[in-house]
């Protein structure tokens, strides 16, 4: 008899974004020919920039020659990319991160989900609410929780409500947390954390021997010079934090897949007897056992982002999306909505009107305006009554969608 992982049954519904896709597909089938503007799933729409495409082609051409062909590469990534990351994303900001502490992967979604494999089942996990659903769902799948209560919270997870009252930045948990997921700039609210706020988290982690799992996938969208791009800008963070980064939204790699995770050599975790162990060798073992690395052409393309031309071209695309966010923020505010985010992040977080439920708001926009967003409740119970719009869309579609929303709620 083959037994299944019954923890999957604890997940009450399907993953958020496939459910959005299902509803959109049903509506499209019932209304053929009706235009649908998609601003829900955070997929990019602008093409890869010329420098990246050029490097991609060069990498593919190298694979066509016996002299330059690449087979299996190092599981943690080629040195040329890891060194470029260390120099440009960290050392240029005064942060001493070694290339040896960087692990290239096929996506930060994968890494934030897989990272729990190297930590014990007795860890208490703290998660913001609302936040990217992968953190909670993979915690459930791994067997670290009980059942889901009526309020939408799983037993065993420490939830940290993020509301307008605390500017969508969670407070330190009253219970002791062992692993803490933080995401800034935040998905879905667009909130950012100051150095002072992150310092409190680092101090908490040091005092409690906790580890912060810091998702910085959207750091490239930070425009405020006072906001840290990395948790390692905070003194002591290398002792208590793992950082996840992605090329998906930074450089349009959603379809080509490339990201990286930083696990500093100083980071320690503990066994059942309280003995300290370095975390980095465990992640190395996990990756070398279960992962064969990102393809050479993709890594070569990713490295092109750090060239002078690549930096300029990538910056222009990011500014394009941020301008989309600015347009959305302005038009939604004019329509009378309470609007958050959209300044240092590519997401605009909107409070629905008249206490409308998030999925009801989704259905109304889809059926009456042909506009797709993301229901806030899909990111956690505290997201109920909110809605996320993604700036990763064509400019003309952004303007058309916002005009339709304004007319619908005038």
C-alpha positions as CSV (number, residue, x, y, z in Angstrom):
1,X,0.0,0.0,0.0
2,X,1.4,3.4,-1.0
3,X,0.7,6.1,1.5
4,X,0.4,9.8,0.7
5,X,1.5,12.9,2.5
6,X,-1.8,13.7,4.3
7,X,-0.6,17.2,5.2
8,X,-1.7,18.2,1.7
9,X,-5.3,17.6,2.8
10,X,-4.9,20.4,5.3
11,X,-4.7,23.0,2.5
12,X,-8.3,24.0,2.2
13,X,-8.2,25.1,-1.4
14,X,-6.0,25.1,-4.5
15,X,-3.1,27.5,-4.8
16,X,-4.2,31.1,-5.2
17,X,-3.0,31.8,-8.7
18,X,-4.3,28.6,-10.4
19,X,-7.7,29.5,-8.9
20,X,-7.5,32.9,-10.5
21,X,-6.6,31.2,-13.8
22,X,-9.6,28.9,-13.5
23,X,-12.1,31.7,-13.0
24,X,-10.6,33.7,-15.8
25,X,-10.7,30.7,-18.1
26,X,-14.4,30.0,-17.3
27,X,-15.3,33.6,-17.9
28,X,-13.4,33.7,-21.2
29,X,-15.0,30.5,-22.4
30,X,-18.5,31.9,-21.6
31,X,-17.6,35.3,-23.2
32,X,-15.6,34.6,-26.3
33,X,-14.0,37.7,-27.8
34,X,-14.3,39.9,-24.7
35,X,-11.0,41.5,-23.9
36,X,-9.5,40.6,-20.5
37,X,-6.8,42.8,-19.0
38,X,-4.6,40.7,-16.7
39,X,-3.1,42.5,-13.7
40,X,-3.4,39.6,-11.2
41,X,-0.5,37.2,-11.4
42,X,2.8,39.0,-11.1
43,X,4.2,38.0,-14.5
44,X,6.2,40.5,-16.5
45,X,5.2,41.7,-20.0
46,X,8.2,43.6,-21.2
47,X,10.8,41.5,-23.2
48,X,14.3,40.7,-22.0
49,X,16.6,43.6,-22.6
50,X,19.1,43.6,-25.6
51,X,22.2,43.0,-23.4
52,X,20.5,39.9,-21.9
53,X,19.4,38.6,-25.3
54,X,22.8,39.1,-26.7
55,X,24.5,37.1,-23.9
56,X,21.8,34.5,-24.1
57,X,22.5,33.9,-27.8
58,X,26.2,33.8,-27.1
59,X,25.6,31.2,-24.4
60,X,23.5,29.1,-26.8
61,X,26.2,29.4,-29.5
62,X,28.8,28.1,-27.1
63,X,26.7,25.0,-26.6
64,X,27.1,24.3,-30.3
65,X,30.8,23.9,-30.2
66,X,32.8,21.1,-28.7
67,X,35.4,23.5,-27.5
68,X,33.0,25.7,-25.5
69,X,30.2,23.2,-24.7
70,X,29.1,23.1,-21.1
71,X,27.6,20.0,-19.5
72,X,26.8,19.8,-15.8
73,X,27.8,23.0,-14.1
74,X,28.4,23.6,-10.4
75,X,25.1,23.2,-8.5
76,X,25.6,26.4,-6.6
77,X,26.1,28.4,-9.9
78,X,29.0,29.4,-12.1
79,X,31.6,31.6,-10.5
80,X,31.3,34.4,-13.0
81,X,27.6,35.0,-12.0
82,X,28.1,34.5,-8.3
83,X,31.1,37.0,-8.3
84,X,29.0,39.5,-10.3
85,X,26.2,39.2,-7.8
86,X,28.5,39.6,-4.8
87,X,30.2,42.7,-6.3
88,X,27.1,44.5,-7.7
89,X,24.3,43.6,-5.3
90,X,26.3,43.6,-2.1
91,X,29.8,45.0,-2.1
92,X,28.7,48.1,-4.0
93,X,26.4,48.8,-1.1
94,X,29.1,48.3,1.5
95,X,27.9,44.8,2.4
96,X,30.6,42.1,2.6
97,X,29.0,39.0,1.1
98,X,31.3,36.3,-0.4
99,X,30.5,34.8,-3.7
100,X,30.9,31.5,-2.0
101,X,27.9,32.2,0.1
102,X,25.7,32.7,-3.0
103,X,23.6,29.8,-4.4
104,X,22.2,30.3,-7.9
105,X,18.8,28.6,-8.5
106,X,15.8,28.5,-10.8
107,X,13.6,30.7,-8.7
108,X,13.2,32.3,-5.3
109,X,9.7,30.6,-5.0
110,X,11.5,27.3,-5.1
111,X,14.1,28.3,-2.6
112,X,11.7,29.8,-0.1
113,X,9.7,26.6,-0.3
114,X,12.6,24.2,-0.2
115,X,14.6,25.9,2.6
116,X,12.6,24.3,5.3
117,X,14.0,20.9,4.4
118,X,17.2,21.7,6.3
119,X,15.4,22.7,9.5
120,X,13.8,20.4,12.1
121,X,10.1,19.7,12.5
122,X,10.0,21.3,16.0
123,X,10.6,24.8,14.7
124,X,7.9,27.4,15.2
125,X,7.4,29.4,12.0
126,X,6.3,33.0,12.0
127,X,4.7,34.4,8.9
128,X,3.2,37.8,8.1
129,X,-0.5,38.1,7.2
130,X,-1.1,38.9,4.4
131,X,2.0,37.7,2.5
132,X,3.1,35.6,-0.4
133,X,1.2,32.3,0.2
134,X,4.2,29.9,-0.5
135,X,5.5,30.5,3.0
136,X,2.4,29.1,4.8
137,X,1.5,26.5,2.2
138,X,5.0,24.9,2.2
139,X,5.0,25.0,6.0
140,X,1.8,23.0,6.0
141,X,3.0,20.6,3.3
142,X,6.1,19.9,5.3
143,X,4.1,18.7,8.3
144,X,4.9,21.5,10.7
145,X,1.3,22.6,11.4
146,X,-2.0,21.3,12.6
147,X,-5.3,21.9,10.9
148,X,-6.7,25.1,9.6
149,X,-9.0,26.9,12.0
150,X,-12.1,28.7,11.1
151,X,-10.3,32.1,11.1
152,X,-8.0,30.8,8.3
153,X,-5.0,30.3,10.5
154,X,-3.2,27.0,10.7
155,X,-2.4,25.6,14.1
156,X,1.3,25.8,14.8
157,X,2.1,28.9,12.7
158,X,2.7,32.2,14.4
159,X,0.8,34.8,12.4
160,X,1.8,38.4,12.4
161,X,-1.0,40.6,11.2
162,X,0.0,43.4,8.7
163,X,-2.6,46.1,8.6
164,X,-3.0,49.7,7.8
165,X,-2.6,50.5,11.5
166,X,1.0,49.2,11.5
167,X,1.7,50.3,7.9
168,X,1.7,46.6,6.9
169,X,4.9,46.0,8.7
170,X,4.5,43.2,11.3
171,X,5.2,43.6,15.0
172,X,7.7,41.3,16.8
173,X,5.8,38.1,17.8
174,X,4.9,37.7,21.5
175,X,5.6,34.0,21.2
176,X,9.1,32.8,20.5
177,X,9.6,32.1,16.8
178,X,12.4,29.9,15.5
179,X,12.1,30.7,11.7
180,X,10.7,34.0,10.6
181,X,9.6,34.8,7.1
182,X,9.9,38.5,6.1
183,X,9.2,40.0,2.7
184,X,10.3,43.5,1.8
185,X,9.3,45.2,-0.4
186,X,6.3,43.3,0.5
187,X,4.2,41.1,-1.8
188,X,1.2,41.8,-1.8
189,X,1.0,45.2,0.1
190,X,4.0,47.0,-1.4
191,X,5.2,48.0,2.1
192,X,8.9,48.5,2.9
193,X,10.8,48.2,6.1
194,X,13.2,50.8,7.4
195,X,16.7,50.1,8.8
196,X,15.4,50.7,12.3
197,X,12.5,48.2,11.8
198,X,14.8,45.6,10.4
199,X,17.3,46.2,13.2
200,X,14.6,45.2,15.7
201,X,14.1,41.9,13.8
202,X,17.8,41.2,13.7
203,X,18.2,41.9,17.4
204,X,15.2,39.6,18.1
205,X,16.7,36.8,16.1
206,X,20.1,37.1,17.8
207,X,18.4,37.1,21.3
208,X,16.3,34.1,20.5
209,X,18.7,32.2,18.2
210,X,16.2,32.4,15.5
211,X,16.7,32.6,11.7
212,X,15.1,35.2,9.4
213,X,14.1,34.0,6.0
214,X,14.3,37.3,4.1
215,X,12.5,37.5,0.7
216,X,14.0,40.5,-1.2
217,X,12.7,39.5,-4.6
218,X,11.5,43.1,-5.3
219,X,14.5,45.1,-3.9
220,X,15.3,46.5,-7.4
221,X,12.1,48.6,-7.1
222,X,13.2,50.5,-4.1
223,X,13.5,54.2,-5.0
224,X,13.9,55.6,-1.5
225,X,17.6,55.8,-0.6
226,X,16.9,55.4,3.1
227,X,15.3,52.0,2.6
228,X,17.7,49.0,2.8
229,X,17.9,46.7,-0.3
230,X,19.3,43.8,1.8
231,X,18.9,42.7,5.3
232,X,22.6,42.3,5.4
233,X,22.8,46.1,5.5
234,X,21.8,45.6,9.2
235,X,24.7,44.9,11.6
236,X,24.6,41.3,12.8
237,X,22.3,40.0,10.1
238,X,24.8,37.7,8.6
239,X,24.6,35.7,11.8
240,X,20.8,35.2,11.7
241,X,19.5,35.7,8.1
242,X,19.1,33.9,4.8
243,X,18.2,36.2,1.9
244,X,16.4,35.3,-1.3
245,X,16.7,37.3,-4.5
246,X,15.2,36.8,-8.0
247,X,15.9,37.9,-11.6
248,X,12.3,37.3,-12.5
249,X,10.9,40.8,-11.7
250,X,14.3,42.6,-11.7
251,X,15.1,41.5,-15.3
252,X,12.1,39.7,-16.7
253,X,13.4,36.1,-16.1
254,X,9.9,34.7,-15.2
255,X,10.1,32.5,-18.3
256,X,13.8,31.8,-18.2
257,X,14.2,31.1,-14.5
258,X,17.1,32.4,-12.5
259,X,17.5,33.5,-8.9
260,X,19.8,33.2,-6.0
261,X,19.9,32.6,-2.2
262,X,22.5,33.9,0.2
263,X,23.5,31.6,3.1
264,X,26.3,33.3,5.0
265,X,29.1,31.1,6.5
266,X,28.4,32.8,9.9
267,X,24.8,31.5,10.1
268,X,24.2,28.8,12.8
269,X,21.4,26.6,13.8
270,X,21.2,24.0,16.6
271,X,20.6,20.3,17.1
272,X,18.5,18.8,19.8
273,X,21.3,19.0,22.4
274,X,21.8,22.7,21.7
275,X,25.0,22.2,19.7
276,X,25.6,24.8,17.0
277,X,26.0,23.8,13.3
278,X,26.7,25.9,10.3
279,X,23.7,26.1,8.0
280,X,25.5,26.7,4.7
281,X,26.9,23.1,4.4
282,X,23.4,21.8,4.9
283,X,22.0,23.9,2.1
284,X,24.9,22.9,-0.1
285,X,24.2,19.3,0.6
286,X,20.5,19.8,-0.2
287,X,21.3,21.5,-3.5
288,X,23.9,19.1,-4.6
289,X,21.6,16.2,-3.8
290,X,18.4,17.5,-5.4
291,X,19.4,20.1,-7.9
292,X,21.7,20.1,-10.9
293,X,21.9,23.9,-11.3
294,X,20.6,26.5,-13.7
295,X,21.6,26.1,-17.4
296,X,24.7,27.9,-18.6
297,X,23.0,30.1,-21.2
298,X,20.6,31.4,-18.6
299,X,23.4,32.2,-16.1
300,X,25.4,33.9,-18.9
301,X,22.3,36.0,-19.7
302,X,21.8,36.8,-16.0
303,X,25.4,38.0,-15.7
304,X,24.7,40.5,-18.5
305,X,22.4,42.4,-16.2
306,X,25.5,43.6,-14.3
307,X,27.2,45.1,-17.3
308,X,27.0,48.9,-17.8
309,X,24.6,48.4,-20.7
310,X,22.6,45.8,-18.8
311,X,22.2,48.0,-15.8
312,X,21.0,50.9,-17.9
313,X,18.5,48.8,-19.8
314,X,17.2,46.9,-16.8
315,X,16.7,50.2,-14.9
316,X,14.6,51.5,-17.7
317,X,12.3,48.5,-17.6
318,X,11.9,48.8,-13.8
319,X,11.1,52.5,-14.2
320,X,8.5,51.5,-16.8
321,X,6.7,49.2,-14.3
322,X,7.0,51.8,-11.5
323,X,5.4,54.4,-13.7
324,X,2.6,51.9,-14.3
325,X,2.2,51.6,-10.5
326,X,2.1,55.4,-10.2
327,X,-0.7,55.6,-12.8
328,X,-2.7,52.9,-11.0
329,X,-2.2,54.5,-7.6
330,X,-3.3,57.9,-8.9
331,X,-6.4,56.7,-10.8
332,X,-7.5,54.4,-8.0
333,X,-7.2,57.2,-5.5
334,X,-9.2,59.4,-7.7
335,X,-11.9,56.7,-7.8
336,X,-12.1,57.0,-4.0
337,X,-10.2,53.9,-3.0
338,X,-7.7,53.7,-0.1
339,X,-4.5,52.8,-1.9
340,X,-1.2,51.5,-0.5
341,X,2.1,50.5,-2.1
342,X,3.1,51.3,-5.6
343,X,6.1,53.5,-4.7
344,X,9.0,51.2,-3.8
345,X,7.2,48.1,-5.1
346,X,5.5,47.0,-8.3
347,X,2.2,46.2,-6.5
348,X,-0.7,48.4,-5.6
349,X,-2.7,47.3,-2.6
350,X,-6.3,48.6,-2.5
351,X,-9.0,48.5,0.1
352,X,-12.3,47.4,-1.4
353,X,-15.4,49.7,-1.0
354,X,-18.5,49.0,1.1
355,X,-16.8,46.1,2.9
356,X,-16.9,44.0,-0.2
357,X,-15.2,40.7,0.1
358,X,-12.0,40.2,-1.9
359,X,-13.3,37.4,-4.2
360,X,-16.6,39.3,-4.7
361,X,-14.5,42.3,-5.8
362,X,-12.5,40.0,-8.1
363,X,-15.7,38.7,-9.7
364,X,-17.1,42.1,-10.2
365,X,-14.0,43.5,-11.9
366,X,-13.7,40.4,-14.1
367,X,-17.4,40.2,-15.2
368,X,-18.2,43.9,-15.5
369,X,-14.9,45.4,-16.5
370,X,-12.8,42.5,-17.9
371,X,-10.0,43.4,-15.5
372,X,-8.2,40.7,-13.4
373,X,-6.4,41.4,-10.1
374,X,-5.6,39.3,-7.1
375,X,-8.0,38.9,-4.1
376,X,-6.3,40.0,-0.9
377,X,-7.8,37.2,1.1
378,X,-5.7,34.8,-1.0
379,X,-2.6,36.2,0.8
380,X,-4.0,35.5,4.3
381,X,-7.0,36.3,6.5
382,X,-5.9,39.9,7.2
383,X,-6.0,40.5,3.4
384,X,-9.7,40.1,3.3
385,X,-11.3,43.3,2.0
386,X,-8.2,44.2,0.0
387,X,-7.1,43.6,-3.5
388,X,-3.7,43.6,-5.3
389,X,-3.0,45.1,-8.7
390,X,0.2,44.2,-10.5
391,X,2.2,46.8,-12.4
392,X,3.7,44.2,-14.7
393,X,1.4,45.1,-17.7
394,X,1.5,47.0,-20.9
395,X,1.1,50.7,-20.4
396,X,-1.9,51.0,-22.7
397,X,-3.6,48.1,-20.8
398,X,-2.9,49.7,-17.5
399,X,-4.5,53.0,-18.5
400,X,-7.5,51.2,-20.1
401,X,-8.0,49.0,-17.0
402,X,-7.8,51.9,-14.6
403,X,-10.3,53.9,-16.7
404,X,-12.7,50.9,-16.5
405,X,-12.3,50.6,-12.8
406,X,-13.0,54.3,-12.4
407,X,-16.2,54.1,-14.4
408,X,-17.3,51.0,-12.5
409,X,-17.0,52.7,-9.2
410,X,-17.8,56.3,-10.0
